[in-house]
């Protein structure tokens, strides 16, 4: 029995991870693997509720449990409890703070890879000397700050003439994000080549602000968001490229990793291993991997990376529904 617990079920993003997981389960069953699967979690993001649900699931003694941790620190004890009771624990999408509390983390894309991808898009569309600004969420948001740190590292390494001229914070709110984008447009009249929004909430609002200012095609807009939120802007040409990863593939890979862990083809203490991953081919499981974060370099432990970020453009965006 494999249980999968997302941060919360009421999001198209996590529904897409469930879709991929079910696809992997069906394939494995088709190959004669005896596998039962249950996807369950809180309906809205609630760490206490997620902990309580995992506690209940651990009591049912599944073979493996796949978890997206809503809170990295708070969830360590319950995840540790699952592991010490003999359950294979795989985290996906969001890890727990203590990597020894679980077997493997299926990472959707390192900060390094995602930050580099955003800067590469700016360079391709606005040139290697572009002046860019960022609209982020909260000044203390670890993921966003880590993507920005990775962007700066890529600029330094590959585009030394590119300039990050300002960072504004929309606090995860649509209206605030919109007004921050407007501020940037007004402050740098004609002197701004691109705005990057590494947040699902801000990117559509930045695109809207650029459209309203009549600057479509004059200011490159890119960032991280879901295809459903960005389709209209991509089709109108305000945004040519949205960067993210494919959550369907993420859920799919997580099940294959859980199965490899159960079958013993992926040992808990492997320093390097190839994990068979169905239609994705194989993925590398590594004991350690260097990443860039807001708090400096970080060594990820026992990690399997899904792959390079995915680019959504007008040519492929209709193929995705999340």
VENWOKA-V14927 format. One record per residue. RES is the residue in one letter. SS is DSSP state (2 for helix, 1 for strand, 0 for the rest). PSI is psi in whole degrees, -180 to 180 (999 if undefined). Layout:
RES/SS/PSI  RES/SS/PSI
This chain:
X/0/129  X/1/125  X/1/144  X/1/125  X/1/106  X/0/174  X/0/-45  X/0/154  X/0/-22  X/0/46  X/0/137  X/2/-33  X/2/-51  X/2/-30  X/2/-35  X/2/-36  X/2/-35  X/2/-42  X/2/-47  X/2/-41  X/2/-45  X/2/-37  X/2/-44  X/2/-42  X/2/-45  X/2/-41  X/2/-45  X/2/-42  X/2/-41  X/2/-23  X/0/12  X/0/11  X/0/126  X/0/111  X/0/128  X/0/146  X/1/136  X/1/129  X/1/121  X/0/150  X/0/177  X/0/150  X/0/-28  X/0/163  X/0/116  X/0/105  X/2/-45  X/2/-41  X/2/-40  X/2/-42  X/2/-46  X/2/-42  X/2/-42  X/2/-41  X/2/-47  X/2/-40  X/2/-38  X/2/-38  X/2/-23  X/0/1  X/0/58  X/0/169  X/0/-37  X/1/154  X/1/131  X/1/122  X/1/134  X/0/112  X/0/121  X/0/-28  X/0/116  X/0/-42  X/0/-48  X/0/-26  X/0/-2  X/2/-50  X/2/-44  X/2/-34  X/2/-42  X/2/-42  X/2/-43  X/2/-45  X/2/-44  X/2/-20  X/0/10  X/0/7  X/0/138  X/1/123  X/1/120  X/1/127  X/1/151  X/1/153  X/0/-51  X/0/123  X/0/169  X/0/160  X/0/-29  X/0/106  X/2/-18  X/2/-10  X/2/-13  X/0/172  X/0/-58  X/1/151  X/1/122  X/1/105  X/1/127  X/0/-15  X/0/125  X/0/159  X/2/-40  X/2/-49  X/2/-44  X/2/-44  X/2/-42  X/2/-41  X/2/-41  X/2/-44  X/2/-38  X/2/-40  X/2/-45  X/2/-46  X/2/-43  X/2/-38  X/2/-24  X/2/-3  X/0/160  X/0/-9  X/0/18  X/0/146  X/1/119  X/1/156  X/1/163  X/1/138  X/1/113  X/1/-165  X/0/-96  X/0/146  X/0/-23  X/0/7  X/0/115  X/2/-48  X/2/-50  X/2/-43  X/2/-32  X/2/-41  X/2/-40  X/2/-41  X/2/-40  X/2/-35  X/2/-46  X/2/-40  X/2/-41  X/2/-39  X/2/-45  X/2/-43  X/2/-39  X/2/-29  X/0/70  X/0/-20  X/0/-8  X/0/144  X/1/132  X/1/107  X/1/-20  X/1/152  X/1/127  X/1/158  X/1/118  X/0/2  X/0/28  X/0/15  X/0/134  X/2/-50  X/2/-42  X/2/-42  X/2/-41  X/2/-46  X/2/-31  X/2/-40  X/2/-42  X/2/-43  X/2/-45  X/2/-44  X/2/-42  X/2/-38  X/2/-40  X/0/31  X/0/110  X/0/-3  X/0/12  X/0/124  X/0/-27  X/1/149  X/1/129  X/1/130  X/1/101  X/0/46  X/0/136  X/2/-37  X/2/-43  X/2/-33  X/2/-48  X/2/-33  X/2/-36  X/2/-44  X/2/-42  X/2/-43  X/2/-40  X/2/-41  X/2/-47  X/2/-31  X/0/-2  X/0/30  X/0/20  X/1/128  X/0/-15  X/0/-35  X/1/123  X/1/131  X/1/126  X/1/173  X/1/-162  X/1/123  X/0/178  X/0/151  X/2/-42  X/2/-37  X/2/-20  X/2/-6  X/2/-50  X/2/-40  X/2/-35  X/2/-42  X/2/-30  X/2/-10  X/0/3  X/0/-39  X/0/125  X/0/-32  X/0/128  X/1/136  X/1/135  X/1/-153  X/0/173  X/0/107  X/2/-25  X/2/-47  X/2/-33  X/2/-47  X/2/-38  X/2/-49  X/2/-39  X/2/-40  X/2/-42  X/2/-37  X/2/-44  X/2/-44  X/2/-42  X/2/-36  X/2/-43  X/2/-38  X/2/-14  X/0/2  X/0/-22  X/0/102  X/0/147  X/0/-34  X/0/18  X/0/136  X/0/-32  X/1/132  X/1/154  X/1/126  X/1/122  X/1/131  X/0/48  X/2/-127  X/2/-13  X/2/-4  X/0/-123  X/1/158  X/1/147  X/1/127  X/1/125  X/1/146  X/1/-30  X/1/149  X/1/130  X/1/136  X/1/165  X/1/134  X/1/176  X/0/-24  X/0/20  X/1/-172  X/1/146  X/1/136  X/1/112  X/1/137  X/1/138  X/1/73  X/1/147  X/1/120  X/1/132  X/0/-43  X/0/-167  X/0/150  X/0/157  X/1/140  X/1/126  X/1/127  X/0/178  X/0/-21  X/0/-26  X/0/-7  X/2/-28  X/2/-12  X/2/-7  X/0/145  X/0/80  X/0/999
